[in-house]
Amino acid sequence: MSIPPENTNRIILYPPSRLQITSPANNRNPPLPWLQRTWNVTHSTLPMWRTAKNVRITYKLLPSSSSSRSPQLDDTVTNEHISGKAPSLIEKAMGMRKICGIDTLSESGGWEWRGKGWLKIAGVGRWEVLGWGEYNGERWVVTWFEKTMFSPKGVDIYCDTKPSARLYEDIIAVLKGLGMGEVEELLGEMREVKHE
């Protein structure tokens, strides 16, 4: 699938919509067929990924349904404990190494995540794409997520491979250049997520 030239070999990022004074653009999302794949979470501000490795998110476009007029994605996050140990009975029971949900595109252009199974009690998690593209052959996405009952607000960087140092440095530089103190503060918590 070809992508617009403005998303090739350039890093374009937007501030999170709730931090903008003007109305956010609704066209930040990549074409859904482009987003539909397994992504490596390569860098994150989330504390829960500090003890994890091989964190991957798989998005699959769901068929249209009468219950939702908005596009929906099946959202599956998998990870392993950084030590490589097998999941404990509690981790297995609670699905801590596999988190499944459904993302629904909201009118604002962001996404609303709802867990499957016992994760339905988690309520709604809101996230949005701050930018995406291909940079010297590397596909990347930067996401912002709001605080939930179980996790703080944060920023993730996804890539379809391990990102080059240059791609990561350029993404961070553009995020800092947004001039949003709340985003810059979070970047101090950004850590690489180990992948093997």
C-alpha positions in Angstrom: 0.0 0.0 0.0 1.4 3.4 -0.9 1.3 6.2 1.6 1.1 9.9 1.0 4.4 11.6 0.2 4.2 13.8 3.3 4.4 10.6 5.5 7.6 9.3 3.7 11.0 10.1 5.1 9.7 12.9 7.3 8.6 12.9 10.9 5.4 14.8 11.3 3.8 14.7 14.7 0.8 16.6 16.3 0.1 17.4 19.9 -2.4 15.3 21.7 -5.9 16.7 20.9 -6.8 17.4 24.5 -3.7 19.7 24.8 -4.5 21.7 21.7 -6.2 25.1 21.8 -7.7 24.7 18.3 -9.7 21.8 17.1 -7.5 18.8 16.3 -7.3 17.5 12.7 -9.3 14.3 12.3 -6.9 13.0 9.6 -3.9 11.9 11.7 -4.7 8.3 11.5 -3.0 6.2 8.9 -5.1 4.3 6.4 -6.5 1.4 8.4 -5.0 -1.3 6.0 -1.6 0.2 6.7 -2.1 0.2 10.5 -3.4 -3.4 10.4 -0.3 -5.5 11.3 1.8 -6.5 14.2 3.9 -3.6 15.7 6.8 -3.8 18.1 6.4 -1.3 21.0 10.1 -0.2 20.8 9.9 2.7 23.3 7.4 3.6 25.9 6.8 5.8 29.0 4.6 3.1 30.6 6.1 1.6 33.8 4.5 -1.8 33.1 6.8 -2.4 30.1 9.9 -2.0 32.2 9.7 -5.6 33.3 8.6 -6.8 29.9 10.2 -7.7 26.6 8.9 -8.5 23.1 5.9 -6.2 23.5 3.8 -6.4 20.4 0.5 -4.9 19.4 -1.5 -6.5 16.6 -4.3 -4.5 15.0 -6.9 -6.2 12.8 -9.7 -4.3 11.1 -13.0 -5.8 12.1 -15.9 -6.1 9.6 -18.5 -3.4 9.8 -21.4 -4.1 12.2 -24.8 -2.7 12.9 -23.8 -2.1 16.5 -21.0 0.3 15.5 -20.9 2.6 12.6 -17.3 3.6 13.3 -14.4 1.5 12.2 -13.2 -0.9 14.8 -9.9 -2.7 15.3 -9.2 -6.0 17.2 -6.3 -5.0 19.5 -4.1 -7.7 21.0 -1.0 -6.9 23.1 1.4 -9.7 23.9 4.6 -9.6 25.9 7.0 -11.7 27.9 8.6 -11.1 31.3 12.1 -9.6 30.8 13.7 -12.5 32.7 12.1 -15.0 30.3 10.3 -16.8 33.1 7.0 -18.5 32.3 3.9 -16.6 33.4 2.7 -17.3 36.9 -0.8 -18.6 37.5 -2.0 -15.1 38.5 -0.5 -13.6 35.3 -2.2 -16.3 33.2 -5.5 -15.9 35.0 -5.4 -12.1 34.6 -4.1 -12.1 31.1 -1.1 -10.0 32.0 1.0 -11.4 29.1 -1.9 -11.1 26.6 -4.2 -8.1 26.7 -7.2 -8.1 24.3 -9.6 -5.4 23.4 -11.6 -3.6 20.7 -10.7 -0.1 19.5 -13.5 2.1 18.1 -12.7 5.2 16.1 -14.3 8.2 17.9 -15.7 11.3 16.2 -12.6 13.3 17.4 -10.3 11.0 15.4 -8.9 9.2 18.4 -9.7 5.7 19.5 -11.6 4.2 22.5 -10.3 0.9 23.8 -12.6 -1.5 25.6 -11.2 -4.7 27.1 -12.5 -8.2 26.3 -13.4 -10.8 28.9 -12.6 -9.7 32.5 -10.8 -6.6 31.1 -14.3 -5.1 30.5 -14.1 -3.9 34.1 -11.2 -1.6 33.0 -13.6 0.8 31.4 -12.6 2.9 28.4 -9.0 3.7 27.5 -8.6 6.6 25.1 -5.6 6.8 22.7 -4.7 8.6 19.5 -2.1 8.6 16.8 0.2 11.6 17.0 2.0 10.7 13.8 3.0 7.9 11.5 4.9 7.2 8.4 7.8 5.5 6.7 11.3 6.7 7.3 14.1 5.3 5.2 12.1 2.1 4.8 11.1 1.9 8.5 7.4 2.0 9.3 6.6 3.9 12.6 3.7 5.1 14.7 3.7 7.4 17.7 0.7 7.1 20.1 -0.6 9.1 23.1 -2.8 7.5 25.6 -4.8 9.0 28.4 -4.6 7.9 32.0 -6.9 4.9 32.9 -7.8 3.1 36.1 -4.7 0.8 35.5 -2.1 2.9 33.7 -0.8 6.5 33.6 -1.0 8.7 30.5 1.9 8.1 28.2 3.5 7.9 24.8 4.5 4.8 22.8 6.6 4.4 19.7 5.8 1.4 17.5 7.9 0.2 14.6 7.6 -2.8 12.3 11.3 -3.6 12.9 13.8 -2.4 15.5 14.1 1.3 14.7 17.4 2.9 13.8 18.9 5.3 16.3 18.3 8.1 13.9 14.6 7.4 13.6 14.2 7.3 17.4 16.3 10.5 17.9 14.3 12.3 15.2 10.9 11.3 16.7 12.0 12.5 20.1 13.3 15.8 18.7 10.0 16.4 17.0 8.0 15.5 20.1 10.1 18.0 22.1 9.6 20.6 19.4 5.8 20.5 19.9 6.3 22.8 22.8 3.9 20.9 25.1 5.3 20.8 28.6 3.1 17.8 29.5 4.5 15.8 26.5 8.1 16.8 27.3 7.7 15.8 30.9 6.6 12.3 29.8 9.6 12.0 27.5 11.8 11.8 30.6 10.1 8.5 31.4 10.7 7.1 27.8 12.5 3.8 27.9 13.5 1.3 25.2 11.5 -1.9 25.3 13.7 -4.9 24.8 13.1 -7.2 21.8 14.8 -10.4 21.0 
